[in-house]
Amino acid sequence: MMSSSPASAGDRLFAALFWFLPTRAISRAAHGLARARMPWLKQRLIDVFMRLYPGIDMTEAAQPDARAYASFNAFFTRALAPGARPMPDDRELVVSPVDGTLGAFGDARTGTICQTKGMAYDLRTLLGGSEAWSAAFLGGRYATFYLAPDNYHRVHMPMDGCVREMRYVPGRLFGVNPRCVRSIPRLFARNERLVTLFDTAVGPMAVVMVGAFIVGGIHTRWAGQICPPHRPAPRDENFSDTVLEQAYYARGDEMGRFSIGSSVILLFGPGALNWQDELASGQKLVLGQSIARLGTGA
């Protein structure tokens, strides 16, 4: 239930560059450039991007005309057309929250999560140091999803849930592509991330949106833009006394989005679900595709 490809010398050399690059400065510049609204500039960026990634299918987008977007960021975070990613009829199925590639997945029995073969990282560190949060998922299950640049970049609910708390965790902005995952120890626990805790019918669920190199922003429906700015210290948000746009989100509802590619990690409590038998690391998934079936909860 983990990526089995070891890091090559080329992978390690590629990943080493991120230790020396001014990743925050580059990401801030990319953030500004992606939001530029000069027609000639934004269209040039979109055209170049589509040539680099010819597999992008604009017929799936709510706005299929690439020239109609006000900025590159608007194009990159484009919405899907209604019905483009239907949810399964069976309400007991847990679905992929994104279009992307499944990385490591499995059980968090010892308080650690596998990043790739021979590498693990600490569950408590991933969740920003909270003992209570990490205890809720000890013995539960996790799955990691990588969003490549040409994937759809909105994140949706894998199952029904209510927002309970949110925690912003500062960190680095290493790349999160498979080469970096194979080469940088504790990558997901080092990078900037947003952890949101949900209450569900089978116990707690956490959705961790991991920032990365050139990720200019993480945005949620209930709190708007979280970053930038890239803050130096953790920040907790408790929404128990806050009027939300919608505290409850059904399976398939949009919950947030990334600017440029990154990763999402799902965490579930003990007994919450059972993985589908055909699930495999490296598998390409689309939003709404079944990944598990609900269990009986903790």
N, C-alpha and C positions, 0 to 999 in steps of 0.2 A: 504494500500500500504506500510506497514511496518511490520517487524517481531513482532509478538504478544506475543511471549514467554517471560515472565519475568525472571529475573535472579534468580536462586536458591541460597541457601546458599553455595552449592558446587561450583557453578559458581563463586561467589564472592571470595571464598577462593582460587580457582585456579587462578583467575585474580590477586589477591593480591600478589602472588608470583613474578609477573613481576616488582612490585615496588622495590623489594629488590635484584633481580638477577642482576649481572653485564652483562646486555643484550648486550652491545656493545662489550665487551671482548669476550663473548661467540660467538657472530655473526662473529667477526673477525677470531676467531679460526675455526669456521665452514667454513668460506669462504676459508681459506687456505687448510683445509682438503678436501673440495669438489673438489679442483683443483689438488690434489696430483695425480701424474702420475705413481707411483709405481704400477706395474700390480697387485700384490697380494692385495694391500690396496684398490685400486679403485674398484677391482672386489668384494672384501669382502663387501664394502659399498653398491655396487649395488645389490648384492645378498641379503643382509639383508633388504634393502629397498623394494625389490620386494616380500620378504616374509611378510613384515609388511603390504604391500598394494597389495594383490593378484589380485585385479581388474585391474591392469595396463595391457593394451592391446598393446603389442609390434607389432602386425600385422599392426597397424595404423601408425607406425613410418617409416620415410624414411630409417632408418637403423634398421631393426627388431632384429638384433643380439645384445643382451645386452652386450656381451663380446667384441664387436668391438669398444666401446667408450673409448677414451683416458683417461677420468677422470669421476668421479661421476657427476661433473657439466655438462660435455658434454652429459651424459646420461639424466640428469634431465631436461636440456633445449633442448632436442632432437626435431628435426623438424618432422612434419607430412609428410606422404607420399602424393604425388600429388593426389588430388581428395578425400582425406580423409574427408574434411570438405567443401563440395560444397556450393557455395553461391546461394541464390534463384535467379530465372530468373527475377523476378520483381525488377527493379532498384529503385523503390520507398520504398522498405523495408529497415529498419535499423536493423542490426543484432547484436547478442551477440558478443563482442570482444574476448571472452575467452570460454574455457570449465570451468564451475564453477557453483556456486549456487547464484541465485539472492537474494540479501538482500533487504533492504529498497529501494523503488523507489516512485516517485511522483513529486509534484510541489514545487518549491522553491519560494513561493509567499511572504514570510516574511523575506527573507534573511537568513533563517535557513534551515537545512537539517535534516531529521529524521535519527537517527542512529538505533534506535529500539524503541519499545513502551516506552514512558516516557522519552526518551533521544533525544536531538537534539544538533547540533553543528553549528557554524557560517560559512556561505559560504565564507565570506571575509577571515577569518582565514585559512580555508582550502586552499585557493588560494594564501596564502603567504602574506596577508595583502593588496593586490592591490584593491583599490576602483574601478578603471576602469574595472578590470576583473570581480569583483563580480557584478558590475552594469549590465554588459552584460548578466548575467544569472539570474538576479532577475526576478521572474515571469516565469522562464523557468522550465525545468524538469531535473531530476537527476535519476541515478540508480547506485546501488552498487553491485559488483560481488566479491564473495569470491572464491579464488583458493585454494583448499585443496592440501596437499602434493602430492597426486596421480594424480592430474589433469595435463593436458598439460599446459606448463608454458610460452608459447609465447602469446603476446598480439597483436591483429590485429585490423584493422580499421573497425568500425561499419558502416561507410559510407564514401564516397569520401571526401577528404579534403587536404588542403595545410598547411604545418607547418608555423606558424607565429612567435611564441615565445615559450620559454621554461623557467621554473623557478624551481630551486632546493630549497626545503624548508627543513632545518634541523629539527630534532625532536627526539623523543624517538623511541625505538624499542620494543613496546609492541606486544604481540601476537594479531592476527586479526581473530582468529577462532571465531565461534559463541558464545562461552562461554565468551570470552573477550569482544566481541561487546555488549553483554547484561549487562556487569558489569563495564566497564571502561568508564566514561563520556568523551565525545568529543574525542574518540579514534582516529578517522581518522584525526582530526585536531591537534593531539599531535604528531603523528608518522612522521618520515622522509618520504618525498614524492617528486615526480617529477610531475610538472604540465606542460602540453603541450597544447598550444592554437592552434586550427586549424581554417582556414576559409573554410566554406562549402557553398553549394548553398542555404542553408536556414539559414545562419547566423553563429555565432561562435559556436564551440564545444570545450570543454576541456576534456582531458583524464588525470586523476590523477592516477599515479601508486604509491600506498602506500607501503612503506617498512614495515618490521615486524621482529619479533624475528627470528634469524637465517637466515634472508634474507641477503645473502652475496653480492648482487649486483643488480642494476637496469641498464639496457642496452637499448639504442635506436639505430635504424638504422642510424640516421642522425648525432649523436654525440658520438656514441660508449658507453663505460662504464661511467656512471654518478657517481655511488658510489658502493663500497668504492673508495676513502676515504669518511668517514662520516664527512662532514664539519660542523663547528660551526656556520656558518652564511649563510643567503640566497644568492643565486647566480642566476642572470638573464642571459639568452642568447637570443640575438636578431639575427635571421638568415637572416634578410632582405638583408644584404650585403655579405652573405656567400654562396659559392658554395656548395650545398648539393648533397649527393648521388642521392637523388630524392626528390625534394620539394613537389611533388604531390604524394599522396598515394590513391589508389582506395580502395573501400570497399573490405575487405578480405585480403588486403596486410598486411604482418607483419610489426609492428611498433616498437616493443621492446620485452623485456623478463625479467623475474625475475629469480634469483637463490633462490630456495626454495619458499614456498607458500606465498601468500599475497592477496591484494585486488586491484580492479580497480574501480574508480568512473567515470562515464560519466556525463557531464553537457551539456545541450542544452539551447539555448535562447528561448524567448517566441514565441510560435506558430510554433516551428521548427518541431515538430512531435506529433503524437498521439499514446499512448501505445496500444498494442494488447489487446483485451478484455480478453484473457485467461491468461495473465501474472499474476503471483502470487509470493509473497515473499516466499522464501524457495524452489522455483522451480529449478530443475537441468536443466542447459542449456548447449548446445554445441556451439562452434564457428560456426557462420553462421546461427544459428537459429534466426528467425525473432522475434524482440521484439517490433517494432514500425513501423509506416508508416510516411513518410515525410509529413510535413504540408506545409504551404505557406511561412514560415519564419517570422521574426519580422516585 
